[in-house]
Amino acid sequence: MRSLLGTKTLEVRPAVRTAPLPDDADDPAIWVHPRHPRLSLILGTNKARTPRGALGVFDLSGRLLQLVSNLDQPNNVDVAYGFMLGRERIDIAVATERYANRLRIFRIDPTRRRLVDITDLDSARVFAGESGERAMPMGIALYQAGRGEVHAIVSRKSGPKQGYLHQYRLVPTRRGRVGVQFLRAFGAFSGAGEIEAVCVDSELGYVYYADEGVGIRKYHVNPAMPERELALFATEYTGDQEGIALYAPKHSDGYLLCTEQLKGGSKLHLYPRFGKQSVPIATIAIGADSTDGLDASAHHFGTPFESGLVVAMNSEGRNFWIYRWADIEAAMNIR
């Protein structure tokens, strides 16, 4: 099978399918347990109006452990490690809450493997001064800026051709709660479709986002760096450009993974993490339906995910499919 990009389309199948969410699965995030990787979690948004809007918490076998409800249309979610809250470093998950025009921030309890809401509801609003769809947050990616500092890069349902994304510093407020502080607006937009998928490479200092139907744009994520577009790639897809994720092992270069959303069977395009991303290294049919969100990790999770995993949203089943990185790597080796 050949893709429109001229490369052979490979195929992989999931090792695990999570339990379904009640309404509309959208975006996953992987949290790695600090001591026991087998106890790591998959978080996923149930995109619905309150009170049904929720975050699902799954184990690596796909079992639903917790459903955090009463969120007003959570779209995307991301995870960060070592956020400084007072004198304590904690791991956090942050989701966009579209119709409340804010972020929702959760502490990840590693002992109970549960999310605990620590949002300062009054201080976590985003896109201040905007109205309608321009004030509705959609995509999110967390930037680990160092020394316990975490930034949120947030996209929205609609926005201007310049300054579509906003960048916020997460800040402790009162009684152990967390809000946000605006840092900058940046990022070009074609004016067609919308921008939802955002991914940050904290180590290399880049942010990638999908200008749906046009391509994937690349910028510096550090607000002190010059604000200019570094690349526009993935422009040849038939379906929309959707989820973006990093596979970043410690002792090799790794990959940038980009989703082409297709009904009945989405595709995954792999680009080099270092250097130019103009041409995909491989194109893989993952079988998942109309995939929006995506995440990946190169961590050793134990059997069957010894070399890491990839999680993709599967629309028809309202769930998430978990793939062994070893299977993706094996497919690439026989292309």
N, C-alpha and C positions, 0 to 999 in steps of 0.2 A: 504494500500500500504506500502511495506517495502523497505527501502533503503539498499544498500550494507553494510551500517554501522550497520545494525541490528535494527535501530530505525524506528518507524512508520513515514512515510512521510506525513506531514500535507499539507493543501492547503490554500492559501489566494489569493485574487484577488485585483488588484489595485483600489483605489478610484478615481484616476485621471490619465489620460494619456496626456502627453504634446503634443503640436503641433510637427510635424516632423521637423527635421533639413534637409538642402538641400541634403547632400551627405551620411554621415556615422556617426551617433551618437556613442560616445565612453565612456565618463566618466562624471559623474555628481558631483557637490559639492553643499552643502546647506549653504546659508548665512542667519543668523538670524538677523532681523532688531532690532536695539538697543532699540527702544521705542514702536514699533507697530509690534508684531510678525506676524500678518496677512499680513503684507507687506514684509515678507521675500521672498527670491529669490532662485530659482534653477538655477545653472549655468551648462552648458553642452558643451562638445567639439564636433565640426563638423570636423571629421578627414579627411582632404583633403589638397591637395597642394594649395599654394597661386595662385590666390587671393581668392579661395573659402573656404580655411580653416578658421574656425571661432569659436568664443565662443557665444553660445546662452544664453540669459538671460530670464528666465520664471518666472511668478508669480505662486502662489500655486494652481491656477486653471488650469495651464498648458498653459497659453497664452504666446506667444513669445513677449517680450517687446523690446528686442534689439538683434541685430546680429553684433558682432564685427568681421569684416572680415579681409582679407589680413594677416592671420597667415599661416605659412608654415608647415602644418600637425600638428596641436595641438593634442596631445594624451590625457594627463590627466590634471586635474585641482584640486586645493585645495584652502581652504580659511583660513585666520588667522585674529585675532582681536587685535586691540591696538598696531599695529606696530608703532614704534617711527620714524617719518619722520620730522626731525628738532625738533621743539618744539611741534609738533602735533601728537596725536595718531590717526591712521587711520586703517580701515579694508581693507584688501587686498585679491585679488585672484591672484594666480600664476599658469600659465600653461606651459607645456613643448612644445617647438616648434621644432619638430624633425629635419627637413631639414635645419633649421637655426642654429642648435646646440646651442640653448640658451633657457633661460626662458623668459616668457613674464609676466610682473608684472602690475597689474591693481589696481587702487584705486577704492573702492566701494563707490559711492556717495549715502548716505542713503536718501537724500531728493529727488533726481531725480530717484533713483533706477537704476542707470546706472554704467557701467564700464568706467573708464578713464585710458588710457594707461600712465604709469609713468616709463616705462622701459628705462634704459640707455642701448641702443642697443649694444654698444661696451663693456660694463662691465658686461653683463648678460650671456656671453657665458659659457658653461659647458664642462667638459671632455677635457680640454685643452691638447694638445699634442697627442690626439688620432685622428684616421681617420676612415672613413667608418662607419659601424654600431656601432663601439665602441664609436663613438662621438655623436651618435643620442639619445637624451633624450626621455624617454617614460613615466614612472610613476613618480609621485611626491606626497609627503606628507609634510605638514608644521608642524614644531615643535615649539611650543611657549615656548621659553627658559627662559622667565621672563624678567621683566623690559623693555618691549617693543621690546625685541630681538626675531627675528624669523629666524629659519633655514629651508632650503629646503633639504629633502632627495630625491635624484633623481636616478632612475634606467635608463637603456639604452637598446637599441635593442640587443646588443651583448656585451659580456665582459669576463673577466678572471674568473677563479674559486675562486679566493680570491680578494676582493676589487672591486666587481661588482658595488656597489652603491657608490655615492659620496654625501658628506654632505657639504652644503654651508651656510654661514651666509648672509642674505640679508642686504645690506649696502646702505645708502643714498649716492648719488654722487653729481652731480651739478644740480642746478635749479630744485630741487624737484624730481629728477629722482632716480632710484634704480638699483643697480647692485648686484653682488654676490662676495663673498670671500670664496675660497676653505678652508675647514677645515680638511677633512679626506676622505680616501677611506676605505670601510669596506664591510663585508658581503660575505658569501660563496655562490657559485653557483654550481649546479650539472653538468653543461655542456650540459644539454639537454633543448630544448625549449628556453625560455627567462624569464626575470623578468620584469613585468609591474606593478602589483598592489602593492602599498605601503600604509601603514596606521600607524600613530603615535598616541600613547596615551600619551599626554604631561603631564597629571597629574601623571600617574604612572611611566613614564619615559621609555617606551618601543616603539620599532619600529617593525612592522610585515611586511613581504613581501612574495609574492607568487613566489616560484620557480616552474614555471608551469610544471605540469605533475609529480611533486615530492612531494611537500608539502609546508607548510607555515613555515617560519623561524622567530625566535624572537631574538632580540638583545636589549641591552641598547641603548637609543637614545642620551643620553648625551655623547659627545665625551671624557669627562674626566673619564668616567667609563671604566672598563676593556672591551676590545673588544673580546667577546666570544659568541658563540651561546648558547642561553638559552633554546631553545626548537625547535623541528621540529615536526609538527603535521599536521593534515588534509592530511594524506598520502594515504587514501583509496578511493579517489574520482574516478569515472569513467571518468568524464570530467576534463578539466583543472581547476586548482585553479586560480581564477581571483579576482574580486573586494573584498576588505576588508574594513570594517567600524566599528565604535564604536557606541553603544547605551549606553550612560553614564548619567543616571539621577543623580541628586545631592544627593538624600537621599537613594539610594540603589546601589547594586553592578554593575548592568548593564551587557552587553554582548558584545562579539566580534562576528561580523557577517562576514561570509566568503561565497563567491559565488562559486558554482560548475557550470561551463559553459556547457550548454547542448542545442543542437539545438531543437527549438520548445518548450522548457520548462526548464529553469534553476532551480537550487535548492539553497536554502539558509540554511547554517549550522550555528547554534548558539552555541557558546562556552562561558564558564564563563569568565568574564573580569578579575576577581581576581583568583589567584591560577593557577593550571595547565589547559591547554586547550587540553588535550589529547583526550577527548571524547566529542562529541557534546551533548548539552542538548536537542536539537530538530533539525529536518530536515524539511524544508518547501518548497514545490513546489510553485514557484511564477508565473509560466506561461510565463514569459518574455523569448524571444528568444535569445539564444547565448549571455548571459549577460557578458559584460566586467566590466564596472565600477559600483560602488556602493557607497552610502553614507547614513548616518542615523543621526538623532538628537532626543534627548529626550525632547526638548523644548516644551512648551505649545504654539501651533500655533493658538488656537481657533478651532472652528468647521470646518472640521471634524477631525482635528489632535490634539485633546486636550492632548494626552499623547505622541505626537511625530510622526515621520514619517520615512519611508525608501524609498530611490530613487534608482531604478535599470535601467540600460540601456537595451533597447529592440531593438535588431539588425534589425529584419525584418521591423519594423515600423519606423526605424531611429529616435526613440524618447526615452523618459524616462517615466517609470511607477512609480507612487507615491502610497505607501501603508500606511494605517493607522496602527500605532503601536498597537492600541487597537485590531485590527483584528488579528495581529500576536500573541499578548498575549492571546487572546481568543482561538486561535487554540492550543497554547501550553497548556492551562488549560484543554482542553478536549482530549488530546492525550492518 
